[in-house]
Structure formats: structure tokens, C-alpha cells
Amino acid sequence: MEPLHESKSLSISCPICRSKKIIKIPTSIVDKSKQLTTISIPKGKICNHHFQVFIDKNFIIRGFQKVDYELKEMQLAKQKLQSDREMTLKEIYDEFWEYISNDNETFREFISKDRRRKKNLNAENNHNPYGRDFIPHVCKNLE
């Protein structure tokens, strides 16, 4: 078995600007892969572009792919922070307001101030529960 620190040098070109640089790739990473190994080349490693290189088991470059969008570290940290914290009552209400009943005690404050809910209540009050047959014939002609 090869030591972990063994590597092979590859001349890698940026698919966008064609800048070249020799980069060492650990052989253990390529050996673990079933077919192709995808290597992400960050901005600044070869040039100002972020791209991916596909290498086969024989360390032959089989293709490139440019990265269309890269999450910045601050964005990633913010997303992690948001996913780790608990939602506030307001956030829960805003997310699920349609499913919360009008008489819910926990969300009473939000229910009373919610314009969306007032619109829905007005629409429900205008709805005829008896259907079209109980509308006077004069009103039927107006529909």
C-alpha cells in the first residue's frame, strides 16, 4: 500500500484562460475512486478562475468543467448559522400562517395583525355556503 503523502505531478490548464501550472495530486485520492476523480481547483491556485478537473485512474486528464457559481465562505457560514438556530415564533408564523387556525392562542398577536389573514377571512365571509342554487335569479344574470 502506498504512503498517504505520495503524489503525482500534473500540468493543469484553466479551461477559461488557458493558464497552466503543475499541481501535485495525492495518488491515494485517485486510487480510491472507481473511475474518474473530480478535483476542484479554487481561484488563485492556477489563475483567477474556479474550475474542476476530471482525472482517470492513470492520471490522464479526461475533461474540465467551469464552475458557474461559487459560495463564498461568509455565505456558507451564514447558511450554517441559520440552519443551526431555532426559528422564532414570528418566523414560524410567517412560514406556516395558512395552516394555523384563527383561534390559536400562541400566535394570537400575529393573527390579529396579519393582512393576508384578514383578506382570507373577508373572502370566506362572502362565500355562499349553499351554492349557486340559492342565489336569487336576478343575481345569477350578473355572473
NULO-742246 format. One record per atom (N, C-alpha, C): residue number from 1; residue in three letters; atom name; y, x negated, z negated. Coordinates in Angstrom, 3 decimals. Atoms other than C-alpha are relative to their C-alpha. Layout:
NULO-742246
NUM;Ala;CA;Y;X;Z .
...
This chain:
NULO-742246
1;Met;N;-1.186;-0.836;0.000 .
1;Met;CA;0.000;0.000;0.000 .
1;Met;C;1.245;-0.877;0.000 .
2;Glu;N;-1.219;0.784;-0.132 .
2;Glu;CA;3.463;-1.278;0.932 .
2;Glu;C;0.895;0.149;-1.218 .
3;Pro;N;-0.970;-0.140;1.083 .
3;Pro;CA;6.026;-2.058;-1.732 .
3;Pro;C;1.114;0.957;0.401 .
4;Leu;N;-1.035;-0.993;-0.247 .
4;Leu;CA;8.784;0.540;-2.074 .
4;Leu;C;1.222;-0.586;0.679 .
5;His;N;-1.221;0.606;-0.509 .
5;His;CA;11.527;-1.909;-1.124 .
5;His;C;-0.115;-0.515;1.433 .
6;Glu;N;0.143;0.471;-1.371 .
6;Glu;CA;10.091;-2.823;2.308 .
6;Glu;C;0.715;0.933;0.951 .
7;Ser;N;-0.750;-0.832;-0.944 .
7;Ser;CA;12.186;-1.639;5.210 .
7;Ser;C;-0.026;-0.634;1.387 .
8;Lys;N;-0.125;0.471;-1.379 .
8;Lys;CA;12.673;-1.954;8.954 .
8;Lys;C;1.431;0.226;0.438 .
9;Ser;N;-1.366;-0.109;-0.513 .
9;Ser;CA;15.961;-2.512;10.726 .
9;Ser;C;0.004;0.742;1.320 .
10;Leu;N;-0.149;-0.770;-1.236 .
10;Leu;CA;17.035;-0.057;13.407 .
10;Leu;C;1.449;-0.069;0.456 .
11;Ser;N;-1.343;-0.075;-0.572 .
11;Ser;CA;20.009;-0.172;15.729 .
11;Ser;C;0.270;1.465;0.309 .
12;Ile;N;-0.289;-1.431;-0.141 .
12;Ile;CA;21.521;3.301;15.444 .
12;Ile;C;1.380;0.177;0.603 .
13;Ser;N;-1.266;-0.304;-0.672 .
13;Ser;CA;24.245;4.654;17.740 .
13;Ser;C;0.440;1.403;-0.351 .
14;Cys;N;-0.547;-1.330;0.240 .
14;Cys;CA;26.522;7.544;16.944 .
14;Cys;C;-0.075;0.807;1.296 .
15;Pro;N;0.095;-0.808;-1.219 .
15;Pro;CA;25.814;10.395;19.418 .
15;Pro;C;1.360;0.514;0.483 .
16;Ile;N;-1.319;-0.515;-0.364 .
16;Ile;CA;29.520;11.279;19.452 .
16;Ile;C;0.876;-1.092;0.596 .
17;Cys;N;-0.915;1.058;-0.466 .
17;Cys;CA;31.448;7.997;19.791 .
17;Cys;C;-0.730;-1.254;0.482 .
18;Arg;N;0.847;1.110;-0.443 .
18;Arg;CA;28.558;5.599;20.596 .
18;Arg;C;0.170;-1.290;-0.800 .
19;Ser;N;-0.082;1.181;0.868 .
19;Ser;CA;29.434;3.175;17.766 .
19;Ser;C;-1.409;-0.360;-0.438 .
20;Lys;N;1.341;0.459;0.359 .
20;Lys;CA;26.403;1.038;16.831 .
20;Lys;C;0.039;-0.832;-1.262 .
21;Lys;N;0.148;0.830;1.178 .
21;Lys;CA;25.190;-0.524;13.651 .
21;Lys;C;-1.485;-0.109;-0.315 .
22;Ile;N;1.390;0.169;0.417 .
22;Ile;CA;21.913;-1.914;12.342 .
22;Ile;C;-0.119;0.488;-1.444 .
23;Ile;N;0.212;-0.607;1.314 .
23;Ile;CA;20.608;0.062;9.393 .
23;Ile;C;-1.449;-0.223;-0.408 .
24;Lys;N;1.358;0.182;0.520 .
24;Lys;CA;17.579;-0.648;7.193 .
24;Lys;C;-0.528;1.343;-0.485 .
25;Ile;N;0.665;-1.250;0.376 .
25;Ile;CA;15.186;2.273;6.785 .
25;Ile;C;-1.249;-0.356;-0.804 .
26;Pro;N;1.213;0.282;0.793 .
26;Pro;CA;12.565;2.184;3.979 .
26;Pro;C;-1.255;0.495;0.729 .
27;Thr;N;1.235;-0.379;-0.702 .
27;Thr;CA;9.094;2.188;5.533 .
27;Thr;C;-0.752;1.096;-0.753 .
28;Ser;N;0.723;-1.014;0.785 .
28;Ser;CA;7.744;4.330;2.688 .
28;Ser;C;0.466;1.413;0.339 .
29;Ile;N;-0.532;-1.318;-0.358 .
29;Ile;CA;10.028;7.220;3.715 .
29;Ile;C;-0.621;0.482;1.305 .
30;Val;N;0.566;-0.376;-1.301 .
30;Val;CA;8.771;7.207;7.319 .
30;Val;C;-1.503;0.235;-0.121 .
31;Asp;N;1.449;-0.154;0.172 .
31;Asp;CA;5.138;6.796;6.207 .
31;Asp;C;-0.368;1.334;-0.637 .
32;Lys;N;0.280;-1.275;0.668 .
32;Lys;CA;5.335;9.932;4.038 .
32;Lys;C;0.135;1.195;0.934 .
33;Ser;N;-0.258;-1.104;-0.922 .
33;Ser;CA;6.492;12.092;6.941 .
33;Ser;C;-1.212;0.255;0.877 .
34;Lys;N;1.138;-0.341;-0.842 .
34;Lys;CA;3.896;13.953;9.010 .
34;Lys;C;0.239;-0.386;1.455 .
35;Gln;N;-0.308;0.341;-1.399 .
35;Gln;CA;5.663;13.492;12.362 .
35;Gln;C;1.329;-0.732;0.074 .
36;Leu;N;-1.326;0.600;-0.078 .
36;Leu;CA;9.402;12.926;12.603 .
36;Leu;C;0.651;-0.061;-1.372 .
37;Thr;N;-0.790;0.137;1.214 .
37;Thr;CA;11.625;11.691;9.825 .
37;Thr;C;1.453;0.248;0.391 .
38;Thr;N;-1.412;-0.277;-0.246 .
38;Thr;CA;15.150;13.093;9.722 .
38;Thr;C;0.818;-0.802;-0.994 .
39;Ile;N;-0.857;0.815;0.849 .
39;Ile;CA;17.752;10.705;8.408 .
39;Ile;C;1.439;0.429;0.225 .
40;Ser;N;-1.396;-0.403;-0.074 .
40;Ser;CA;21.264;11.879;7.627 .
40;Ser;C;0.868;-1.245;-0.142 .
41;Ile;N;-0.914;1.142;0.012 .
41;Ile;CA;23.903;9.275;8.450 .
41;Ile;C;1.376;0.531;-0.388 .
42;Pro;N;-1.288;-0.545;0.452 .
42;Pro;CA;27.031;10.032;6.406 .
42;Pro;C;1.183;-0.671;0.687 .
43;Lys;N;-1.240;0.581;-0.526 .
43;Lys;CA;30.601;9.443;7.554 .
43;Lys;C;0.240;-1.334;-0.682 .
44;Gly;N;-0.317;1.303;0.568 .
44;Gly;CA;31.585;5.819;7.094 .
44;Gly;C;-1.153;-0.987;0.038 .
45;Lys;N;1.150;0.924;-0.047 .
45;Lys;CA;28.052;4.375;7.381 .
45;Lys;C;-0.020;-0.769;1.321 .
46;Ile;N;-0.070;0.635;-1.319 .
46;Ile;CA;28.400;3.665;11.118 .
46;Ile;C;1.390;0.184;0.595 .
47;Cys;N;-1.310;-0.355;-0.555 .
47;Cys;CA;31.616;5.420;12.127 .
47;Cys;C;0.571;1.151;-0.826 .
48;Asn;N;-0.604;-1.122;0.732 .
48;Asn;CA;33.736;8.427;11.129 .
48;Asn;C;-0.712;1.328;0.224 .
49;His;N;0.749;-1.230;-0.263 .
49;His;CA;31.076;10.965;12.168 .
49;His;C;-1.223;0.089;-0.901 .
50;His;N;1.225;-0.273;0.748 .
50;His;CA;28.265;12.545;10.190 .
50;His;C;-1.003;0.534;1.011 .
51;Phe;N;1.024;-0.461;-0.941 .
51;Phe;CA;25.042;12.947;12.195 .
51;Phe;C;-1.377;-0.276;-0.562 .
52;Gln;N;1.385;0.193;0.415 .
52;Gln;CA;21.264;12.983;11.914 .
52;Gln;C;-0.753;-0.738;1.090 .
53;Val;N;0.847;0.763;-0.915 .
53;Val;CA;18.708;10.665;13.494 .
53;Val;C;-1.443;0.412;-0.260 .
54;Phe;N;1.414;-0.354;0.116 .
54;Phe;CA;15.081;11.608;14.178 .
54;Phe;C;-0.833;-1.214;0.405 .
55;Ile;N;0.797;1.212;-0.227 .
55;Ile;CA;12.590;8.715;13.898 .
55;Ile;C;-1.479;0.349;-0.112 .
56;Asp;N;1.439;-0.274;0.079 .
56;Asp;CA;8.861;8.815;14.641 .
56;Asp;C;-0.694;-1.040;-0.880 .
57;Lys;N;0.795;0.878;0.856 .
57;Lys;CA;6.049;7.005;12.785 .
57;Lys;C;0.083;-1.471;0.399 .
58;Asn;N;-0.091;1.371;-0.513 .
58;Asn;CA;6.556;3.902;14.966 .
58;Asn;C;1.427;-0.547;-0.061 .
59;Phe;N;-1.410;0.374;0.136 .
59;Phe;CA;10.259;3.683;14.035 .
59;Phe;C;0.739;0.013;1.341 .
60;Ile;N;-0.697;-0.198;-1.268 .
60;Ile;CA;11.286;4.815;17.502 .
60;Ile;C;0.908;1.213;-0.158 .
61;Ile;N;-0.963;-1.099;0.101 .
61;Ile;CA;14.422;6.958;17.639 .
61;Ile;C;-0.326;1.020;1.083 .
62;Arg;N;0.365;-1.075;-0.924 .
62;Arg;CA;13.487;10.286;19.227 .
62;Arg;C;1.147;0.958;0.286 .
63;Gly;N;-1.123;-0.887;-0.275 .
63;Gly;CA;16.813;12.056;19.019 .
63;Gly;C;1.078;-0.090;-1.059 .
64;Phe;N;-1.152;-0.064;0.895 .
64;Phe;CA;20.148;12.704;17.388 .
64;Phe;C;0.458;1.447;-0.088 .
65;Gln;N;-0.623;-1.317;0.121 .
65;Gln;CA;21.958;15.760;16.131 .
65;Gln;C;1.293;-0.171;-0.764 .
66;Lys;N;-1.264;0.075;0.737 .
66;Lys;CA;25.593;16.012;15.224 .
66;Lys;C;0.040;1.111;-1.037 .
67;Val;N;-0.139;-0.982;1.079 .
67;Val;CA;26.475;17.858;12.038 .
67;Val;C;1.285;0.769;0.251 .
68;Asp;N;-1.164;-0.824;-0.290 .
68;Asp;CA;28.813;20.782;12.671 .
68;Asp;C;0.889;0.207;-1.220 .
69;Tyr;N;-0.786;-0.259;1.197 .
69;Tyr;CA;29.877;21.315;9.092 .
69;Tyr;C;-0.641;-0.731;-1.169 .
70;Glu;N;0.490;0.752;1.138 .
70;Glu;CA;29.563;19.158;6.009 .
70;Glu;C;0.695;0.496;-1.263 .
71;Leu;N;-0.577;-0.433;1.269 .
71;Leu;CA;30.057;20.479;2.479 .
71;Leu;C;0.530;-1.218;-0.742 .
72;Lys;N;-0.597;1.090;0.769 .
72;Lys;CA;32.396;18.265;0.527 .
72;Lys;C;-0.549;0.043;-1.419 .
73;Glu;N;0.538;0.065;1.355 .
73;Glu;CA;31.376;17.125;-2.933 .
73;Glu;C;0.688;0.981;-0.937 .
74;Met;N;-0.711;-0.947;0.861 .
74;Met;CA;34.072;19.253;-4.571 .
74;Met;C;-0.502;1.423;0.248 .
75;Gln;N;0.523;-1.335;-0.312 .
75;Gln;CA;32.796;22.342;-2.744 .
75;Gln;C;-1.379;0.182;-0.622 .
76;Leu;N;1.340;-0.080;0.578 .
76;Leu;CA;29.238;21.573;-3.839 .
76;Leu;C;0.064;0.145;-1.516 .
77;Ala;N;-0.140;-0.087;1.453 .
77;Ala;CA;30.332;21.047;-7.434 .
77;Ala;C;0.494;1.382;-0.411 .
78;Lys;N;-0.536;-1.329;0.312 .
78;Lys;CA;32.310;24.312;-7.395 .
78;Lys;C;-1.092;1.069;0.156 .
79;Gln;N;1.084;-0.954;-0.205 .
79;Gln;CA;29.344;26.229;-5.966 .
79;Gln;C;-1.019;-0.076;-1.131 .
80;Lys;N;0.956;0.157;1.095 .
80;Lys;CA;27.036;24.791;-8.620 .
80;Lys;C;0.559;0.599;-1.285 .
81;Leu;N;-0.634;-0.538;1.198 .
81;Leu;CA;29.505;25.668;-11.361 .
81;Leu;C;-0.015;1.525;0.021 .
82;Gln;N;-0.009;-1.458;-0.100 .
82;Gln;CA;29.795;29.233;-10.070 .
82;Gln;C;-1.394;0.581;-0.169 .
83;Ser;N;1.353;-0.536;0.114 .
83;Ser;CA;26.043;29.664;-9.839 .
83;Ser;C;-0.561;-0.161;-1.413 .
84;Asp;N;0.506;0.243;1.351 .
84;Asp;CA;25.505;28.300;-13.370 .
84;Asp;C;0.658;0.885;-1.059 .
85;Arg;N;-0.706;-0.763;1.026 .
85;Arg;CA;28.023;30.514;-15.169 .
85;Arg;C;-0.360;1.483;0.087 .
86;Glu;N;0.260;-1.433;0.031 .
86;Glu;CA;27.654;34.128;-16.211 .
86;Glu;C;1.183;0.751;0.601 .
87;Met;N;-1.059;-0.821;-0.588 .
87;Met;CA;29.624;36.851;-14.444 .
87;Met;C;0.748;0.736;-1.104 .
88;Thr;N;-0.785;-0.803;0.935 .
88;Thr;CA;32.456;38.591;-16.256 .
88;Thr;C;-0.280;1.480;0.268 .
89;Leu;N;0.165;-1.443;-0.203 .
89;Leu;CA;32.416;42.380;-16.711 .
89;Leu;C;0.738;0.449;1.258 .
90;Lys;N;-0.806;-0.356;-1.170 .
90;Lys;CA;35.151;42.640;-14.065 .
90;Lys;C;-0.741;-0.382;1.284 .
91;Glu;N;0.741;0.453;-1.176 .
91;Glu;CA;33.095;40.606;-11.577 .
91;Glu;C;-1.229;0.881;0.248 .
92;Ile;N;1.170;-0.884;-0.134 .
92;Ile;CA;30.021;42.748;-12.262 .
92;Ile;C;0.438;1.354;0.542 .
93;Tyr;N;-0.501;-1.296;-0.456 .
93;Tyr;CA;32.041;45.913;-11.817 .
93;Tyr;C;0.385;-0.056;1.480 .
94;Asp;N;-0.434;0.123;-1.399 .
94;Asp;CA;33.623;44.705;-8.547 .
94;Asp;C;-1.179;-0.125;0.953 .
95;Glu;N;1.175;0.186;-0.844 .
95;Glu;CA;30.213;43.741;-7.192 .
95;Glu;C;-0.838;1.276;0.131 .
96;Phe;N;0.918;-1.143;0.040 .
96;Phe;CA;28.367;46.942;-8.184 .
96;Phe;C;0.672;1.335;-0.279 .
97;Trp;N;-0.752;-1.196;0.392 .
97;Trp;CA;31.088;49.594;-8.624 .
97;Trp;C;-0.577;1.290;0.565 .
98;Glu;N;0.550;-1.218;-0.622 .
98;Glu;CA;29.397;52.039;-6.245 .
98;Glu;C;-1.210;0.549;-0.753 .
99;Tyr;N;1.235;-0.391;0.676 .
99;Tyr;CA;26.266;52.116;-8.413 .
99;Tyr;C;0.212;0.337;-1.477 .
100;Ile;N;-0.301;-0.259;1.412 .
100;Ile;CA;27.999;52.548;-11.790 .
100;Ile;C;0.510;1.431;-0.133 .
101;Ser;N;-0.387;-1.411;0.141 .
101;Ser;CA;28.279;56.162;-12.938 .
101;Ser;C;1.396;0.124;-0.603 .
102;Asn;N;-1.383;-0.234;0.455 .
102;Asn;CA;31.704;57.637;-13.699 .
102;Asn;C;0.128;0.076;-1.513 .
103;Asp;N;-0.081;-0.139;1.451 .
103;Asp;CA;30.842;58.184;-17.358 .
103;Asp;C;-0.532;-1.227;-0.753 .
104;Asn;N;0.488;1.220;0.626 .
104;Asn;CA;29.713;54.610;-18.062 .
104;Asn;C;1.030;-0.537;-0.990 .
105;Glu;N;-0.914;0.436;1.066 .
105;Glu;CA;31.261;53.536;-21.376 .
105;Glu;C;0.404;-1.467;0.149 .
106;Thr;N;-0.270;1.431;-0.097 .
106;Thr;CA;31.022;49.793;-20.739 .
106;Thr;C;1.096;-0.304;1.013 .
107;Phe;N;-0.944;0.272;-1.084 .
107;Phe;CA;33.074;49.966;-17.530 .
107;Phe;C;1.140;1.024;0.060 .
108;Arg;N;-0.998;-1.082;0.009 .
108;Arg;CA;35.429;52.826;-18.553 .
108;Arg;C;1.377;-0.495;0.453 .
109;Glu;N;-1.325;0.531;-0.340 .
109;Glu;CA;38.567;50.657;-18.271 .
109;Glu;C;0.123;-0.259;1.509 .
110;Phe;N;-0.035;0.309;-1.430 .
110;Phe;CA;37.703;49.520;-14.733 .
110;Phe;C;-0.097;1.264;0.844 .
111;Ile;N;0.178;-1.262;-0.721 .
111;Ile;CA;36.619;53.000;-13.615 .
111;Ile;C;1.322;0.754;0.081 .
112;Ser;N;-1.249;-0.766;0.031 .
112;Ser;CA;39.918;54.569;-14.673 .
112;Ser;C;1.090;-0.593;0.894 .
113;Lys;N;-1.034;0.665;-0.806 .
113;Lys;CA;41.977;52.024;-12.688 .
113;Lys;C;-0.418;-0.236;1.451 .
114;Asp;N;0.538;0.333;-1.321 .
114;Asp;CA;39.817;51.794;-9.575 .
114;Asp;C;0.405;1.024;1.054 .
115;Arg;N;-0.449;-0.888;-1.081 .
115;Arg;CA;41.465;53.297;-6.480 .
115;Arg;C;-1.152;0.417;0.914 .
116;Arg;N;1.154;-0.333;-0.860 .
116;Arg;CA;38.219;53.148;-4.492 .
116;Arg;C;-0.767;1.176;-0.581 .
117;Arg;N;0.756;-1.056;0.678 .
117;Arg;CA;36.544;55.382;-7.051 .
117;Arg;C;0.746;1.328;0.083 .
118;Lys;N;-0.801;-1.223;-0.086 .
118;Lys;CA;39.425;57.895;-7.013 .
118;Lys;C;-0.112;0.617;1.378 .
119;Lys;N;0.164;-0.513;-1.373 .
119;Lys;CA;39.106;58.196;-3.221 .
119;Lys;C;-1.344;0.690;0.137 .
120;Asn;N;1.338;-0.590;-0.069 .
120;Asn;CA;35.385;58.858;-3.572 .
120;Asn;C;-0.073;1.308;-0.774 .
121;Leu;N;-0.005;-1.235;0.780 .
121;Leu;CA;35.980;61.480;-6.278 .
121;Leu;C;0.697;1.121;0.759 .
122;Asn;N;-0.713;-1.004;-0.789 .
122;Asn;CA;38.502;63.301;-4.081 .
122;Asn;C;-0.859;0.482;1.160 .
123;Ala;N;0.868;-0.377;-1.114 .
123;Ala;CA;36.066;63.272;-1.164 .
123;Ala;C;-1.141;0.894;-0.486 .
124;Glu;N;1.081;-0.817;0.556 .
124;Glu;CA;33.292;64.657;-3.389 .
124;Glu;C;0.491;1.390;-0.370 .
125;Asn;N;-0.550;-1.293;0.395 .
125;Asn;CA;35.549;67.443;-4.680 .
125;Asn;C;0.288;0.882;1.206 .
126;Asn;N;-0.293;-0.768;-1.209 .
126;Asn;CA;36.424;68.513;-1.121 .
126;Asn;C;-1.265;0.419;0.747 .
127;His;N;1.257;-0.307;-0.660 .
127;His;CA;32.784;68.676;-0.089 .
127;His;C;-0.478;1.398;-0.405 .
128;Asn;N;0.493;-1.345;0.263 .
128;Asn;CA;31.389;72.219;0.208 .
128;Asn;C;-1.506;-0.084;-0.282 .
129;Pro;N;1.408;0.138;0.339 .
129;Pro;CA;28.034;72.227;-1.661 .
129;Pro;C;-0.869;1.089;0.617 .
130;Tyr;N;0.782;-1.101;-0.565 .
130;Tyr;CA;26.975;75.499;0.051 .
130;Tyr;C;-0.238;-0.154;1.490 .
131;Gly;N;0.227;0.231;-1.422 .
131;Gly;CA;27.062;74.082;3.546 .
131;Gly;C;0.967;0.752;0.889 .
132;Arg;N;-0.897;-0.540;-1.010 .
132;Arg;CA;28.711;75.302;6.728 .
132;Arg;C;-0.019;1.531;0.039 .
133;Asp;N;0.136;-1.460;-0.094 .
133;Asp;CA;27.455;78.905;6.444 .
133;Asp;C;0.940;0.756;-0.931 .
134;Phe;N;-0.860;-0.680;0.939 .
134;Phe;CA;29.746;79.732;3.513 .
134;Phe;C;1.487;-0.240;0.259 .
135;Ile;N;-1.416;0.196;-0.390 .
135;Ile;CA;32.952;78.694;5.299 .
135;Ile;C;0.432;1.256;0.755 .
136;Pro;N;-0.471;-1.200;-0.742 .
136;Pro;CA;34.995;81.695;6.453 .
136;Pro;C;0.050;-0.282;1.491 .
137;His;N;0.068;0.174;-1.456 .
137;His;CA;34.694;82.269;10.211 .
137;His;C;1.312;-0.501;0.592 .
138;Val;N;-1.287;0.485;-0.484 .
138;Val;CA;38.419;81.578;10.668 .
138;Val;C;0.054;-1.528;-0.081 .
139;Cys;N;0.005;1.464;0.187 .
139;Cys;CA;37.925;78.042;9.311 .
139;Cys;C;-1.003;-0.688;0.917 .
140;Lys;N;0.996;0.569;-0.897 .
140;Lys;CA;34.826;77.469;11.483 .
140;Lys;C;0.628;-0.343;1.336 .
141;Asn;N;-0.636;0.235;-1.303 .
141;Asn;CA;37.002;77.713;14.585 .
141;Asn;C;0.905;-1.223;-0.027 .
142;Leu;N;-0.894;1.139;0.119 .
142;Leu;CA;39.274;74.960;13.254 .
142;Leu;C;-0.750;-1.319;0.012 .
143;Glu;N;0.787;1.226;0.061 .
143;Glu;CA;36.430;72.443;13.000 .
143;Glu;C;-0.212;-0.594;1.369 .
